[in-house]
């Protein structure tokens, strides 16, 4: 390495810490590639995750602009040097990748590359990715590779930790998919229970009104008014469920804008006043933003469906080294200590699990007749 041992160790430590901060697979891949390129002082870096069809499920690059990447075209296939790393499972350090007999060319818009260092990322016996660097930024004799055996050793260490980070991210995403499936099942169950009951009552009331219309028009009118009220309640139940099922636009709009839009819809859909205020919050890691959105949705669901309050206030503010989400209602409240058994129904267990999963803390402050305040605090922001 061109750096001394102390600076090299510091750089490795920084790279490993950066990888451990992320839970989303895409974020982990980007961090691995950027860390490898910076650590070994290369002009280009890339990481490919293979699919089962001879291509790549994901392919992340660093050192190539968005315009260049778009001009290059479709993702590469598993051929040439990439195939060697994925199937032969050994490092490749080349003075000029273009002179290797396995080289099969690249698209016209592809940047020109010469010296090359690549190696597989392994999880046990499984190869889960291929990491490679090109064009070491250093002076090198003609015909020699700028990447040294020490660089190869350093990249091997990074790849070992990258495998752990990538595997953990995959497990997290699978866990999140299961959670989403459970939430959809819960919503479907609630939708069936709430709306079907309203529709059943509506049908019976309509039948009663039809039977009374000739012999007791006055009572029939009262029954028809009840039909209208039940229909309105059913519409509200359906609208609330649809709002929860709607995919959150976190990637496009961010947490603050997504929460604001969600709360505006809830404010229109319910008789209770629902407000939102945000101060000083910047973008958070994707996992934290999703967790905060889901906790806010669960807390709002509880407040609007169960508290009987006339007002729900949501705030998202920067506090010291973290960000705090607060959902407060003026409803009937409850005794948190006596609802441990009912906690799963109220969503408190889900909220606590989501919060702890992103390194945060959840506080529930409530008492009968005193309303409820839920605080979720996460680091960063």
C-alpha positions as CSV (number, residue, x, y, z in Angstrom):
1,X,0.0,0.0,0.0
2,X,1.1,3.5,-0.6
3,X,-0.1,4.6,2.8
4,X,1.7,3.8,6.1
5,X,0.3,1.1,8.4
6,X,-1.5,3.5,10.7
7,X,-3.3,5.4,7.9
8,X,-4.0,2.1,6.2
9,X,-5.6,0.6,9.4
10,X,-7.6,3.8,9.9
11,X,-8.9,3.7,6.4
12,X,-9.9,0.0,6.8
13,X,-11.6,0.8,10.1
14,X,-13.6,3.7,8.5
15,X,-14.6,1.5,5.6
16,X,-15.9,-1.3,7.9
17,X,-17.8,1.1,10.1
18,X,-19.4,2.7,7.0
19,X,-20.6,-0.8,5.9
20,X,-22.1,-1.6,9.3
21,X,-24.3,1.5,9.4
22,X,-26.6,0.4,6.6
23,X,-29.4,-2.2,6.5
24,X,-30.7,-1.8,3.0
25,X,-29.0,-4.1,0.4
26,X,-28.6,-1.3,-2.1
27,X,-27.1,1.0,0.5
28,X,-24.6,-1.7,1.6
29,X,-23.5,-2.3,-2.0
30,X,-22.9,1.4,-2.7
31,X,-20.9,1.7,0.6
32,X,-18.8,-1.4,-0.2
33,X,-17.9,-0.1,-3.7
34,X,-17.2,3.5,-2.6
35,X,-15.1,2.2,0.3
36,X,-13.0,-0.1,-1.8
37,X,-12.3,2.5,-4.5
38,X,-11.2,5.1,-1.9
39,X,-9.2,2.6,0.2
40,X,-7.2,1.4,-2.8
41,X,-7.1,4.7,-4.6
42,X,-8.6,3.4,-7.8
43,X,-10.3,5.3,-10.6
44,X,-13.2,2.9,-11.0
45,X,-14.9,0.3,-8.8
46,X,-17.9,-2.0,-9.3
47,X,-19.7,-4.8,-7.5
48,X,-22.1,-7.3,-9.1
49,X,-24.6,-9.6,-7.4
50,X,-25.3,-12.5,-9.8
51,X,-28.8,-13.8,-10.6
52,X,-29.7,-17.3,-11.6
53,X,-29.9,-16.6,-15.3
54,X,-26.3,-15.7,-16.4
55,X,-26.7,-12.0,-15.5
56,X,-26.6,-9.7,-12.5
57,X,-29.5,-9.1,-10.2
58,X,-27.7,-5.9,-9.0
59,X,-24.7,-4.0,-10.3
60,X,-23.3,-1.0,-8.5
61,X,-20.5,1.3,-9.8
62,X,-18.4,4.1,-8.4
63,X,-16.3,6.5,-10.5
64,X,-18.8,6.5,-13.4
65,X,-21.2,9.4,-13.9
66,X,-25.0,8.8,-14.2
67,X,-24.8,10.0,-17.8
68,X,-21.9,7.6,-18.6
69,X,-23.7,4.7,-16.9
70,X,-26.9,5.4,-18.9
71,X,-24.9,5.5,-22.2
72,X,-23.1,2.2,-21.4
73,X,-26.5,0.4,-21.7
74,X,-27.8,-2.8,-20.1
75,X,-26.1,-4.6,-17.2
76,X,-23.2,-6.8,-18.1
77,X,-23.5,-10.6,-18.4
78,X,-21.4,-13.1,-16.5
79,X,-18.7,-13.6,-19.0
80,X,-15.0,-13.0,-19.4
81,X,-13.2,-11.8,-16.3
82,X,-16.5,-11.5,-14.3
83,X,-17.3,-15.1,-15.0
84,X,-13.8,-16.1,-13.9
85,X,-14.3,-14.4,-10.5
86,X,-17.8,-15.9,-10.0
87,X,-17.1,-19.4,-11.2
88,X,-13.4,-20.0,-10.5
89,X,-13.6,-18.2,-7.2
90,X,-10.1,-16.7,-7.1
91,X,-8.7,-13.2,-7.2
92,X,-7.6,-11.7,-10.5
93,X,-4.8,-9.1,-10.6
94,X,-3.9,-8.0,-14.2
95,X,-1.5,-5.5,-15.6
96,X,-3.9,-4.8,-18.5
97,X,-7.3,-6.4,-18.5
98,X,-7.6,-5.8,-22.3
99,X,-4.7,-8.1,-23.0
100,X,-6.2,-11.0,-21.1
101,X,-7.4,-13.8,-23.4
102,X,-10.7,-13.9,-21.6
103,X,-11.4,-10.2,-22.3
104,X,-14.5,-9.9,-24.6
105,X,-14.6,-6.1,-25.0
106,X,-17.1,-3.6,-23.6
107,X,-19.6,-1.1,-25.0
108,X,-18.5,2.0,-26.8
109,X,-19.4,4.3,-24.0
110,X,-17.5,2.2,-21.4
111,X,-14.5,4.0,-19.8
112,X,-11.1,2.7,-20.8
113,X,-9.5,0.5,-18.2
114,X,-6.1,-1.1,-17.9
115,X,-4.8,-2.5,-14.6
116,X,-7.4,-4.6,-12.8
117,X,-8.0,-6.2,-9.4
118,X,-11.0,-8.3,-8.8
119,X,-12.1,-11.0,-6.4
120,X,-15.3,-12.9,-5.4
121,X,-17.3,-12.1,-2.3
122,X,-18.2,-15.4,-0.5
123,X,-20.6,-16.4,2.1
124,X,-19.2,-19.8,3.1
125,X,-19.2,-21.9,-0.1
126,X,-21.6,-19.5,-1.9
127,X,-20.3,-16.7,-4.1
128,X,-22.7,-13.8,-3.5
129,X,-20.9,-11.1,-5.5
130,X,-17.9,-10.0,-7.5
131,X,-15.9,-6.9,-6.5
132,X,-13.4,-5.3,-8.8
133,X,-11.3,-2.2,-9.2
134,X,-9.6,-0.7,-12.2
135,X,-6.9,2.0,-13.0
136,X,-4.9,2.4,-9.8
137,X,-3.9,6.1,-9.4
138,X,-0.2,5.7,-9.2
139,X,2.9,5.7,-11.4
140,X,3.7,2.3,-12.7
141,X,6.3,0.8,-15.0
142,X,5.1,-0.2,-18.5
143,X,3.5,-3.6,-18.5
144,X,3.1,-3.8,-14.7
145,X,0.0,-3.7,-12.6
146,X,-0.5,-0.8,-10.3
147,X,-2.4,-2.9,-7.8
148,X,0.1,-4.7,-5.4
149,X,-0.2,-8.0,-3.5
150,X,-0.7,-5.8,-0.4
151,X,-3.7,-4.2,-2.2
152,X,-5.1,-7.7,-2.9
153,X,-4.7,-8.7,0.7
154,X,-6.5,-5.5,1.8
155,X,-9.3,-6.0,-0.6
156,X,-9.7,-9.6,0.6
157,X,-10.2,-8.4,4.1
158,X,-12.7,-5.8,2.9
159,X,-14.6,-8.5,0.9
160,X,-14.8,-10.8,3.9
161,X,-16.5,-8.0,5.9
162,X,-18.6,-7.0,2.9
163,X,-20.0,-10.6,2.8
164,X,-21.1,-10.3,6.4
165,X,-22.7,-6.8,5.8
166,X,-24.4,-8.0,2.6
167,X,-25.7,-11.2,4.2
168,X,-27.1,-9.2,7.2
169,X,-28.8,-6.7,4.8
170,X,-30.4,-9.6,2.9
171,X,-31.7,-11.1,6.2
172,X,-33.0,-7.7,7.2
173,X,-34.9,-7.3,3.9
174,X,-36.4,-10.7,4.2
175,X,-37.5,-10.0,7.7
176,X,-39.0,-6.7,6.5
177,X,-40.9,-8.5,3.7
178,X,-42.4,-10.9,6.3
179,X,-43.4,-7.9,8.4
180,X,-45.1,-6.2,5.4
181,X,-46.9,-9.5,4.7
182,X,-48.1,-9.7,8.3
183,X,-49.3,-6.0,8.1
184,X,-51.2,-6.6,5.0
185,X,-52.8,-9.7,6.6
186,X,-53.8,-7.6,9.6
187,X,-55.2,-4.8,7.4
188,X,-57.2,-7.4,5.3
189,X,-58.6,-8.9,8.5
190,X,-59.5,-5.5,9.9
191,X,-61.0,-4.4,6.6
192,X,-63.1,-7.6,6.5
193,X,-64.2,-7.2,10.1
194,X,-65.0,-3.5,10.1
195,X,-66.4,-3.0,6.6
196,X,-68.3,-6.3,6.2
197,X,-70.0,-5.6,9.6
198,X,-71.1,-2.2,8.4
199,X,-72.3,-3.6,5.1
200,X,-74.2,-6.3,6.8
201,X,-76.0,-3.8,9.1
202,X,-76.6,-1.6,6.0
203,X,-78.3,-4.4,4.2
204,X,-80.5,-5.3,7.1
205,X,-81.5,-1.7,7.7
206,X,-82.3,-1.2,4.0
207,X,-84.5,-4.4,4.1
208,X,-86.3,-3.0,7.1
209,X,-86.9,0.3,5.4
210,X,-88.3,-1.5,2.3
211,X,-90.7,-3.4,4.5
212,X,-91.9,-0.2,6.2
213,X,-92.2,2.1,3.2
214,X,-95.9,1.4,2.5
215,X,-97.3,0.9,6.1
216,X,-95.1,3.4,8.1
217,X,-93.4,6.0,5.9
218,X,-92.1,7.9,8.9
219,X,-90.3,4.9,10.3
220,X,-89.0,4.0,6.8
221,X,-87.5,7.5,6.5
222,X,-85.7,7.0,9.8
223,X,-84.3,3.7,8.6
224,X,-83.1,5.2,5.4
225,X,-81.3,7.9,7.3
226,X,-79.6,5.1,9.2
227,X,-78.6,3.5,5.9
228,X,-77.0,6.8,4.8
229,X,-75.0,7.0,8.1
230,X,-73.9,3.3,7.9
231,X,-72.8,3.8,4.2
232,X,-70.7,6.9,5.3
233,X,-69.0,4.9,8.1
234,X,-68.2,2.0,5.7
235,X,-66.7,4.5,3.2
236,X,-64.5,6.0,6.0
237,X,-63.3,2.5,7.1
238,X,-62.5,1.6,3.5
239,X,-60.7,4.9,2.9
240,X,-58.6,4.5,6.0
241,X,-57.5,1.0,5.1
242,X,-56.6,2.1,1.5
243,X,-54.5,4.9,3.0
244,X,-52.5,2.4,5.0
245,X,-52.1,0.0,2.1
246,X,-50.9,2.7,-0.3
247,X,-47.1,2.4,-0.9
248,X,-45.1,5.1,0.8
249,X,-43.2,7.4,-1.6
250,X,-40.1,7.5,0.7
251,X,-37.6,7.0,-2.1
252,X,-39.0,9.9,-4.2
253,X,-40.2,12.3,-1.5
254,X,-38.5,11.5,1.8
255,X,-40.0,11.0,5.2
256,X,-41.1,14.6,5.9
257,X,-43.1,15.0,2.7
258,X,-44.5,11.5,2.8
259,X,-45.7,12.0,6.4
260,X,-47.2,15.4,5.5
261,X,-49.2,13.9,2.6
262,X,-50.3,10.9,4.6
263,X,-51.6,13.1,7.5
264,X,-53.4,15.5,5.1
265,X,-55.3,12.5,3.7
266,X,-56.2,11.3,7.2
267,X,-57.3,14.8,8.3
268,X,-59.8,14.8,5.4
269,X,-60.9,11.2,6.0
270,X,-61.7,11.5,9.7
271,X,-63.7,13.8,11.9
272,X,-60.8,14.3,14.3
273,X,-58.3,17.1,13.5
274,X,-54.9,15.7,12.4
275,X,-51.9,18.0,12.2
276,X,-48.3,17.7,11.3
277,X,-45.2,19.8,12.0
278,X,-41.5,19.2,11.2
279,X,-38.4,21.2,12.3
280,X,-34.8,20.7,11.4
281,X,-35.0,17.1,10.1
282,X,-32.7,16.1,7.2
283,X,-32.7,12.9,5.3
284,X,-32.3,9.7,7.4
285,X,-31.0,6.3,6.4
286,X,-33.7,4.4,4.4
287,X,-34.3,1.8,7.2
288,X,-34.9,4.5,9.8
289,X,-37.2,6.5,7.5
290,X,-39.4,3.4,6.8
291,X,-39.5,2.5,10.5
292,X,-40.5,6.0,11.5
293,X,-43.2,6.1,8.9
294,X,-44.6,2.7,10.0
295,X,-44.6,3.7,13.6
296,X,-46.4,6.9,12.8
297,X,-49.0,5.0,10.8
298,X,-49.6,2.6,13.6
299,X,-49.8,5.3,16.3
300,X,-52.2,7.3,14.1
301,X,-54.3,4.2,13.4
302,X,-54.6,3.6,17.2
303,X,-55.5,7.2,17.9
304,X,-58.1,7.6,15.2
305,X,-59.7,4.2,15.7
306,X,-59.5,3.6,19.4
307,X,-58.9,6.8,21.4
308,X,-62.1,8.7,20.6
309,X,-60.2,11.9,20.7
310,X,-61.0,15.1,18.7
311,X,-57.4,15.9,17.8
312,X,-54.1,14.1,16.9
313,X,-50.9,16.0,16.6
314,X,-47.8,14.6,14.9
315,X,-44.3,16.3,15.1
316,X,-40.9,15.3,13.7
317,X,-38.1,17.3,15.2
318,X,-34.3,17.3,15.5
319,X,-33.3,16.8,19.1
320,X,-29.6,16.7,20.0
321,X,-27.9,13.9,18.1
322,X,-31.2,12.3,17.0
323,X,-34.6,12.8,15.6
324,X,-37.9,12.4,17.6
325,X,-41.3,11.5,16.2
326,X,-44.2,12.3,18.5
327,X,-47.8,11.4,18.1
328,X,-50.2,12.9,20.7
329,X,-54.0,12.5,21.0
330,X,-56.5,14.0,23.4
331,X,-58.5,10.7,23.6
332,X,-59.5,8.4,26.4
333,X,-56.0,7.1,27.0
334,X,-55.2,3.8,28.7
335,X,-53.0,2.2,31.4
336,X,-49.9,0.9,29.6
337,X,-49.0,-1.5,32.5
338,X,-52.4,-3.2,32.2
339,X,-52.4,-3.6,28.4
340,X,-49.3,-5.9,28.1
341,X,-51.5,-8.7,27.1
342,X,-53.4,-6.5,24.6
343,X,-50.2,-4.9,23.4
344,X,-50.0,-6.9,20.2
345,X,-53.6,-6.0,19.3
346,X,-52.8,-2.3,19.9
347,X,-49.6,-2.5,17.8
348,X,-47.3,-1.5,20.6
349,X,-45.2,-4.6,20.2
350,X,-44.8,-3.9,16.5
351,X,-43.8,-0.3,17.2
352,X,-41.3,-1.3,19.8
353,X,-39.8,-4.0,17.5
354,X,-39.5,-1.5,14.6
355,X,-37.9,1.1,16.8
356,X,-35.3,-1.2,18.4
357,X,-34.6,-2.6,14.9
358,X,-33.1,0.7,13.8
359,X,-31.3,1.5,17.1
360,X,-34.0,3.7,18.5
361,X,-36.2,4.0,21.7
362,X,-39.9,4.1,22.1
363,X,-41.8,5.8,25.0
364,X,-45.5,5.5,25.6
365,X,-47.1,8.0,28.0
366,X,-50.8,7.5,28.7
367,X,-53.4,7.2,31.5
368,X,-57.2,6.7,31.5
369,X,-58.8,10.0,30.5
370,X,-55.5,11.7,29.9
371,X,-54.8,11.0,26.2
372,X,-51.7,9.3,24.8
373,X,-48.3,10.4,23.7
374,X,-45.9,8.1,21.8
375,X,-42.3,9.2,21.3
376,X,-39.9,7.4,18.9
377,X,-36.3,8.6,18.9
378,X,-33.6,7.4,16.5
379,X,-30.0,8.5,16.2
380,X,-28.9,10.7,13.2
381,X,-30.6,13.2,11.1
